[in-house]
Amino acid sequence: MITPNAADFREALPTGGRLLGLDLGTKTIGTALCDAGWSFASPATLIRRRKFTQDKALLADLIAAQNVAGIVLGLPLNLDGSEGPRSQSTRAFARNITDLGPILLWDERWSTVAVERVMIEQDMSRAKRAERIDSLAAAHILQAAIDALTI
């Protein structure tokens, strides 16, 4: 199941469970996990993209190890809400991982900008920001989704 609707996703997970947030990039996949009660999201491992089958296997291992019930995948929309090539690529990725669990497509506009602004305010070096931004963006996306799911 792939849906952009939080209510439909919530219905697919009637007993809750841990969620995996993903920020899909061309070179990396930022990951984040939340607790089973959907209270808070934390950055997790950064996956360096290789072949799709290898990426999917790493995600499957993470899902199994962490008892993940569902996936929140950041959907990169244009500022006007329209979809571009990156959105289409993300939707294709979602279709190819549907066997890993229910997927909520979450609007990720401004997530990377928001996270980078916080890291700059914390006086984090450019190198550290580059190393952490994708997983922190995944946590930002996941936190926004679980906030909407628990209302």
N, C-alpha and C positions, 0 to 999 in steps of 0.2 A: 504494500500500500504506500502510495506517495500522495501527499496532500499539502496544500498551502494553508489549510484551515486548522487552527489549533483545536477547535472543538472535536473535529473528526479524529485528529491524532489522539486526543484525550480518550475518546471512546474506544480506540484501538488498544489502549493501555489502561484497562479499568482498575488494575491493582497497582498502578504506578510502576516503580522500578527505576534503576539508573538509566540515564540518558547520555548519549555520546554526541557532542557538538563537533561539527566539522567546518573548517574554513578551507575551501578547496582553492588551491592556487595552481599555477602552471608548473612550478618546481617543487612545491611542498604542500602537505595537507596538515593544517593545524588542527589539533584535537583538544577537546576539553571533556570533562566528566562532571556529572552532578550526583548528589546523593539520591538514594531511593525515594526520599520524601520530597524531592524537587525544591529544596531550599536554596542551595547555592551551587554555583558552577566554579570549577577550578581548571586551570590549564593543565593539559596532560602532554603526552609525547608529541614530537614533531616528526612527521613521516616525510622523508625525502622521496619524491615521486620517481618511480622507475617505470616498469611496464605495468599496465593495468592489473594483470593477474597477480603480480607481486604486491601491489598496493592493496588490492582487495583481500589478499591472504593476511597481510599485516592488520588490516581493519578487523577481519574475522577473528584473529587471535586476540586482539584487544577487547573485542566484544565478548568473547568467551571468558577471558580472564577476569573481566570486570562485571560480569553478569548484566550486560547492557540489554535493556528492554526495547529501546527505540533510538532513532538517530534524528538529530536536528542538523540539517544541512543548510548552510548559508547560501541564499540565492542572490547573486549579484545583479541587481536591477539598476537601470540607468536612473539618474536623478528625477526624471519625469515619470518613473514607474514602469517604463517600457522595458522590454527585454532585448538584449543584444547577443552577440556571439558567445560571451562568457556565460550568460544565463542558459543558452541552449546547451553548451558543454556541460554545465552543472546538472541540467535536467537529464542529459544522456548518462552521466555518471550515476545519478540517482536510479535511473531505470536498470542500470547494470549491477546495482547492489541491493535491489529490493529483497532478495532472498536473505539478507542479513538482519532484516527487521523492518518495522514500520518507519517511514521517513516523513518528517515534517520539513517542508521547504520554508525557510525563514528569511525575510527581507533583511539583507545584511548591509544596506546602504549606511554609510558613515561609520560602520563598526571599526574598520582599520584606522580611520582618521581619529575617532574617539580614543582608541587605545594608544595610538602614537602620541596624541596630545598629553595623555596622562604620563607616559614614559618620559617625554621631554620635560614635563613639570617636575618629575622625580630626578631630573638631571642624569638620565641614563645615557650612556655612550651610544653612538650610532651603531657600533658593532653589536652591542648587547640588544639594542632595539631590533636590529635585523634578525637576530637569533631567536627572539622571543615573540615577535609581533604576531605571527600566524596563530600560535596556540593561545595567546591572549585575546586575539580577535575571535577565535572559536569560543572561548569562555564568555566573551561579551555577547555573542550571538546566542549561545545556550542560555545565559542568564536572562536575556530578554524573552526568550521563548518560555522558560519555566515560570517567569513572572506572569506571563499571559495565561499559561496553563493552570495556574493555581488561583486565579481570580474567580 
